[in-house]
Amino acid sequence: MNTALTIAGTDPSGGAGMQADLKTFTALKVYGMCAITAVLAQNTCGVRLIENVSIPMVEAQLDCVFEDIFPDAVKIGMVSSIPIIDAIAGKIKQYQAKNVVLDTVMVSTSGHRLIDEDAQNALITKLMPLSDIITPNLPEAEVLCGFSISNKEEQVKAAQKIAESYDGYIMIKGGHFDGGDDLLYKDGQVRWYPTKRVDTHNTHGTGCTLSSAIAAYLAKGEPMEDAVAKAKEYITGALASGLDLGKGNGPVDHCFAL
């Protein structure tokens, strides 16, 4: 069985973070492993409290995985402090991890900043260069490129700007504006992935789920373009399933196909 590792924070309500990643891995028939970076008290209504895991514990978790069951792909989710970013970057380099998917969690779908500027800079300078693909939403892409994005032409310009200092694949998700498609960019090559709009407010954890689905398909040996296409098909199905849980923005149905 192919294997994948998620490095992320938790969600006790099960819709996002490490729990969403492990559900996605399982649904896509990949053996899932995790290294927890932060314990969050959150649900479909929002985040109440965050406690970062100690650096020795983060490093020990990663050692335990890489020394025993080497992952075929790695997904990196929420990392909110410079020491944790340094620890992860060190282990990624030490073990020469492959198929690294970085979900550049910086700005929420509602526009709230999730990490401070220093940690954001560390994420950009230390983790991005080690990743094979980054998956920013539009607000995060705007942070990375330095200007606003409101249409497909500006998505392409943003990818070109980001590519000036990053060699991997850049996936800029277009879901923040009506009719927005997702862009995959690498070495001047542009590929658009049409986005089927699903009429639902239950979108908790969609970014986590999409990036972990990409990691799962990379772990199974899919080329990057196909991994992204299949991951998008999976998240669309999870959204369209119609799961309706919680009092806020509910989770997607990770196991809709099982």
C-alpha positions in Angstrom: 0.0 0.0 0.0 1.2 3.5 -0.8 1.8 5.8 2.2 1.3 9.5 2.9 2.2 11.7 5.9 0.3 14.8 7.0 2.1 17.4 9.1 -0.7 19.5 10.5 -2.8 20.8 13.4 -5.9 19.0 14.7 -9.6 19.6 14.4 -11.6 17.8 17.1 -14.8 18.3 15.1 -13.2 16.2 12.4 -13.7 18.4 9.3 -10.3 20.0 8.8 -6.6 19.6 9.7 -5.0 16.3 10.5 -8.4 14.5 10.8 -9.5 15.6 7.4 -6.2 14.6 5.9 -6.3 11.1 7.4 -9.9 10.6 6.2 -8.9 11.7 2.7 -5.9 9.3 2.6 -8.1 6.4 3.7 -10.9 7.3 1.3 -8.3 7.2 -1.6 -6.8 4.0 -0.3 -3.5 5.4 0.9 -2.0 4.4 4.3 -2.1 7.6 6.3 0.3 8.8 9.0 0.5 12.1 10.9 2.8 14.4 12.8 0.8 16.9 14.9 2.1 20.5 15.0 -0.6 22.1 17.1 -3.7 21.1 19.1 -6.7 23.2 18.1 -10.0 23.7 19.9 -12.2 24.3 16.9 -15.5 23.3 15.2 -17.7 24.3 12.3 -18.2 27.7 14.0 -14.6 28.7 14.4 -11.3 28.4 16.3 -11.3 28.9 20.1 -7.8 28.0 21.2 -4.4 26.9 19.7 -1.6 25.2 21.5 1.6 24.5 19.6 3.3 21.1 20.1 6.8 21.3 21.5 9.7 21.3 19.0 11.2 18.0 20.4 7.8 16.3 20.0 7.4 17.6 16.5 10.9 16.3 15.5 10.4 13.0 17.3 7.1 12.3 15.5 8.8 13.0 12.2 11.7 10.8 13.1 9.4 7.9 14.0 7.6 8.1 10.7 10.6 8.6 8.4 12.8 5.9 10.1 10.1 3.3 10.0 7.4 3.8 7.3 8.9 6.2 4.8 6.0 8.2 3.2 5.5 8.2 -0.6 4.2 11.8 -0.2 4.0 14.5 2.5 1.3 17.1 3.0 2.2 20.1 5.2 -0.7 22.0 6.6 -1.0 24.6 9.4 2.4 25.6 10.9 2.1 28.7 13.0 5.5 29.4 14.5 9.1 29.9 13.2 10.6 27.1 15.4 8.1 24.6 14.1 8.8 25.6 10.5 12.5 25.3 11.1 12.0 21.8 12.7 9.9 20.6 9.7 12.2 22.0 7.1 15.2 20.4 8.8 13.5 17.0 8.8 12.3 17.3 5.2 15.9 18.0 4.2 17.4 15.3 6.5 15.2 12.5 5.1 15.0 13.9 1.5 11.2 13.6 1.6 9.5 13.3 -1.8 6.2 14.6 -3.3 5.9 17.4 -0.7 2.6 19.3 -0.9 2.5 22.6 1.0 -0.9 24.0 1.8 0.2 27.6 2.3 -2.2 28.3 5.2 -1.9 32.0 5.9 -5.3 33.6 5.3 -8.7 32.1 6.0 -11.5 32.0 3.5 -13.0 34.9 5.4 -9.8 36.9 5.0 -8.4 36.6 8.5 -4.7 36.2 8.9 -3.8 32.9 10.6 -0.1 33.3 11.2 2.0 36.3 12.0 4.2 38.0 9.4 7.5 36.6 10.7 6.1 33.0 10.6 4.7 33.8 7.2 8.1 34.8 5.9 9.7 31.7 7.3 7.0 29.6 5.6 7.8 31.3 2.3 11.6 31.2 2.6 12.1 27.8 4.3 9.3 25.5 3.5 8.2 26.6 0.0 11.6 25.8 -1.6 11.3 22.3 -0.3 7.9 21.6 -1.7 6.9 20.2 -5.1 3.6 22.1 -5.2 1.9 24.9 -3.2 -1.8 25.3 -3.1 -2.7 28.9 -2.0 -6.2 30.3 -2.1 -6.6 33.7 -3.7 -5.9 35.7 -0.5 -2.8 33.7 0.1 -1.7 34.1 -3.5 -2.1 37.8 -3.1 0.2 37.7 -0.1 2.8 35.7 -2.1 2.7 37.9 -5.3 2.0 41.3 -3.6 -1.0 42.4 -5.6 -4.8 41.8 -5.8 -6.3 39.1 -7.9 -9.8 39.4 -9.4 -9.7 37.5 -12.7 -7.9 34.7 -14.6 -5.4 37.0 -16.2 -4.3 38.2 -12.8 -4.1 34.6 -11.6 -1.6 33.9 -14.3 0.4 37.1 -13.5 0.4 36.1 -9.8 1.8 32.7 -10.7 4.5 34.2 -12.9 5.5 36.5 -10.0 5.6 33.7 -7.5 7.6 31.6 -9.9 10.4 34.2 -9.9 11.4 32.8 -6.5 9.9 29.3 -6.5 10.6 26.4 -8.8 7.7 24.0 -8.0 4.2 23.7 -9.2 1.9 26.6 -8.2 -1.8 25.9 -7.9 -3.8 29.1 -7.3 -7.4 28.2 -6.4 -10.0 30.4 -8.0 -12.9 29.7 -5.7 -13.0 33.1 -4.1 -14.6 34.7 -7.1 -17.7 33.6 -9.0 -16.9 31.2 -11.9 -13.2 31.1 -10.8 -11.2 28.1 -12.1 -8.1 26.7 -10.6 -4.7 27.4 -12.2 -1.7 25.1 -12.2 1.5 26.8 -13.3 5.0 25.5 -13.8 7.9 26.7 -16.0 5.7 29.0 -18.0 3.1 26.3 -18.7 -0.5 27.2 -17.8 -3.2 24.6 -17.2 -6.7 25.5 -16.1 -9.0 23.2 -14.1 -12.7 24.1 -14.4 -14.4 24.4 -11.1 -17.9 23.0 -10.8 -19.7 25.3 -8.4 -21.5 23.3 -5.6 -24.3 25.2 -3.9 -23.4 24.5 -0.2 -22.2 26.4 2.8 -20.6 23.2 4.2 -17.0 23.9 3.1 -15.1 23.5 6.4 -11.8 21.9 5.6 -11.9 22.0 1.8 -8.4 23.4 1.5 -6.9 20.7 3.8 -8.9 18.0 1.9 -7.8 19.1 -1.6 -4.1 19.3 -0.7 -4.2 16.0 1.1 -5.9 14.4 -1.9 -3.2 15.7 -4.2 -0.6 14.1 -1.8 -2.6 10.9 -1.9 -2.6 10.7 -5.7 1.1 11.6 -5.8 1.8 8.8 -3.4 0.1 6.5 -5.8 2.4 7.5 -8.6 0.2 9.9 -10.5 1.9 12.7 -12.4 1.3 16.1 -10.9 -1.2 17.3 -13.5 -3.3 14.1 -13.1 -3.0 14.2 -9.3 -4.5 17.7 -9.3 -7.3 16.7 -11.7 -8.3 13.7 -9.6 -8.0 15.6 -6.4 -10.4 18.2 -7.7 -12.8 15.5 -8.8 -12.6 14.0 -5.3 -13.3 17.3 -3.5 -16.2 18.2 -5.8 -17.8 14.8 -4.9 -17.2 15.4 -1.2 -18.9 18.8 -1.5 -21.8 17.6 -3.6 -22.6 14.7 -1.3 -24.7 17.0 0.8 -23.4 16.2 4.3 -24.9 18.7 6.7 -23.4 18.6 10.2 -22.8 21.3 12.8 -24.1 24.8 13.5 -21.7 26.6 11.2 -19.9 25.9 8.0 -20.1 22.1 8.1 -17.5 19.6 6.9 -17.4 17.9 3.5 -18.2 14.2 3.2 -14.7 12.7 2.9 -16.0 9.2 2.6 -18.8 9.8 0.1 -17.5 7.1 -2.3 -17.1 4.4 0.3 
